[in-house]
Amino acid sequence: MLVPPLYRAVERGAWVVTPGTVNFKYKHTDSFLAASAKNAGKYDVSKEGDLIEKSTGEITFTNFYGMPFPKIDRNDPKAADKIIWNFNYQRYRLTGTRTAIHIAWINQSGEERFIGGLDSCLYMMGRPLGTEIKNTDKVLTYEFQNTLWPMSVKGTNTMSYVYIDERDNSNFAYVPAIRRIRQTTSTARSDPYMGSDAWLDMNYMWSGKNRSMKWKVVGEKTILVSFTSPNMIPMQESADGMAQPVYPYTGKLIKIYEVPGWKGDAWAPAPGVITYVPRKVWVVEQTPKDPYYNWGLHINYVDQETYVIWYKEVYDKSGAFRTWVSLLTHYSESPGGNNNTGDYDGQLYVDEKSRHATWSGRFSHPEAHLYMPASKISPGFFSTNNFLLLSK
């Protein structure tokens, strides 16, 4: 029930896995599932991998709520593409997010260095009815990574637009040393982020453009997944529905190297910190179409009920296994009934070739929210003018 790289880590004594139980049902809300059911038969995937309206065969630019494919047939040749579109739309229901991030570089001795800041996302599709935003630029998602500490890297920011149609992503980077914005290629999202073991396309385990990959279902299985708390943790909620996550740990959850006598991997979660719970998953391969993309085959373990990606195995372009990524999360609900399913507490990237890891963890912060309305985060926040303003 362990994915192969985690099994190997446990086998060599570098990791401790503690199976357990949780006192909540990890799920989407009934209203979201009801909206998803109404989408049955309305949508399809084009041969290029775009989401299209079944009745017209054209790319859908009109907002709709819920997953586009509420039922997946394993024998459908487009099953993998549909699974990934469901993954996207279960995340888009969060409408807008701002999270506080602590990223740590970890070698076998412990933490080497760290950076931190705020990560903002705006989803233009998959929004609940009544919360639509005018989308003249036909953008699917906006992202903004604002580095705030330490001072040596403050203002080294990145911003991306992922478009609904066939256009490549627009990507921007601000480099304080030259005090300029530069536009980068779409494949730059597969470059190491700030020299870490992570890259931008791996935010939420996948935040790239679906049509840039070939997708294939290669299996189904039950695996153990990682919860940072066995208990449901209530979220605070404001009058406009904006929810403020409360995390069971800080951004420094991974502190195994501080456990006296530990001989395993320094980046492994401390024994007993994580509760491992069985979940049924689709095993989905993705292969980059662009020869300039930095990576080769990816293997995703996608939850069959919520469509969360729990683990990812990544191979280099020569076909050799290189990196695996695990997603760790807890479950929260707000008084209004919204929950954090599809969001996460942290992602752990382990480079098995260099024996190095990067922990990208979240923590409670006054500016961190989910379900942000358009009055709190809008396309204007992601303008190049605002990007420049927040980068200086």
VENMO-V886257 format. One record per residue. N is the residue number from 1. PSI is psi as a letter, one per 30 degrees, with the letter a starting at -180 (999 if undefined). Layout:
N&PSI / N&PSI
This chain:
1&g / 2&k / 3&l / 4&e / 5&e / 6&e / 7&e / 8&e / 9&e / 10&e / 11&e / 12&g / 13&g / 14&f / 15&k / 16&k / 17&k / 18&j / 19&k / 20&a / 21&l / 22&l / 23&g / 24&l / 25&j / 26&j / 27&l / 28&l / 29&l / 30&e / 31&e / 32&e / 33&e / 34&e / 35&e / 36&e / 37&e / 38&f / 39&f / 40&k / 41&f / 42&f / 43&l / 44&l / 45&k / 46&l / 47&f / 48&f / 49&g / 50&l / 51&k / 52&l / 53&k / 54&e / 55&f / 56&f / 57&g / 58&l / 59&k / 60&k / 61&f / 62&k / 63&k / 64&l / 65&k / 66&l / 67&k / 68&f / 69&i / 70&f / 71&k / 72&k / 73&j / 74&e / 75&f / 76&k / 77&f / 78&g / 79&e / 80&e / 81&e / 82&e / 83&e / 84&e / 85&e / 86&e / 87&e / 88&e / 89&f / 90&f / 91&e / 92&f / 93&f / 94&f / 95&e / 96&k / 97&k / 98&k / 99&k / 100&k / 101&k / 102&j / 103&k / 104&k / 105&k / 106&k / 107&a / 108&f / 109&f / 110&a / 111&k / 112&e / 113&l / 114&l / 115&l / 116&l / 117&a / 118&k / 119&j / 120&k / 121&k / 122&k / 123&k / 124&f / 125&l / 126&g / 127&k / 128&k / 129&k / 130&f / 131&g / 132&l / 133&k / 134&k / 135&i / 136&f / 137&g / 138&h / 139&k / 140&e / 141&k / 142&k / 143&k / 144&j / 145&j / 146&j / 147&k / 148&f / 149&l / 150&l / 151&f / 152&f / 153&g / 154&k / 155&f / 156&i / 157&l / 158&l / 159&k / 160&k / 161&k / 162&j / 163&l / 164&e / 165&a / 166&f / 167&k / 168&l / 169&k / 170&k / 171&k / 172&k / 173&k / 174&k / 175&j / 176&e / 177&e / 178&f / 179&h / 180&l / 181&k / 182&k / 183&k / 184&l / 185&l / 186&e / 187&f / 188&f / 189&f / 190&g / 191&l / 192&k / 193&j / 194&h / 195&g / 196&a / 197&g / 198&l / 199&l / 200&e / 201&f / 202&g / 203&k / 204&g / 205&f / 206&j / 207&g / 208&a / 209&k / 210&e / 211&f / 212&f / 213&l / 214&k / 215&k / 216&k / 217&k / 218&g / 219&l / 220&k / 221&l / 222&k / 223&l / 224&k / 225&l / 226&j / 227&k / 228&f / 229&k / 230&f / 231&k / 232&k / 233&j / 234&k / 235&k / 236&k / 237&k / 238&l / 239&f / 240&g / 241&f / 242&k / 243&k / 244&j / 245&k / 246&j / 247&k / 248&f / 249&l / 250&a / 251&f / 252&h / 253&e / 254&j / 255&h / 256&f / 257&f / 258&f / 259&j / 260&k / 261&f / 262&k / 263&g / 264&a / 265&k / 266&f / 267&f / 268&k / 269&k / 270&k / 271&k / 272&f / 273&e / 274&k / 275&j / 276&k / 277&k / 278&k / 279&k / 280&k / 281&l / 282&k / 283&j / 284&k / 285&k / 286&k / 287&k / 288&k / 289&e / 290&k / 291&f / 292&f / 293&k / 294&f / 295&l / 296&b / 297&k / 298&k / 299&k / 300&k / 301&j / 302&k / 303&k / 304&f / 305&e / 306&f / 307&g / 308&k / 309&j / 310&e / 311&l / 312&k / 313&k / 314&k / 315&l / 316&l / 317&f / 318&f / 319&g / 320&k / 321&k / 322&e / 323&k / 324&l / 325&k / 326&k / 327&k / 328&k / 329&l / 330&l / 331&k / 332&l / 333&k / 334&l / 335&f / 336&f / 337&f / 338&l / 339&l / 340&g / 341&k / 342&f / 343&l / 344&l / 345&e / 346&l / 347&k / 348&j / 349&k / 350&j / 351&j / 352&f / 353&e / 354&f / 355&h / 356&l / 357&l / 358&k / 359&k / 360&j / 361&l / 362&l / 363&l / 364&k / 365&k / 366&f / 367&g / 368&k / 369&l / 370&l / 371&h / 372&k / 373&l / 374&f / 375&f / 376&f / 377&k / 378&l / 379&f / 380&f / 381&f / 382&g / 383&l / 384&f / 385&e / 386&e / 387&e / 388&e / 389&e / 390&f / 391&f / 392&999
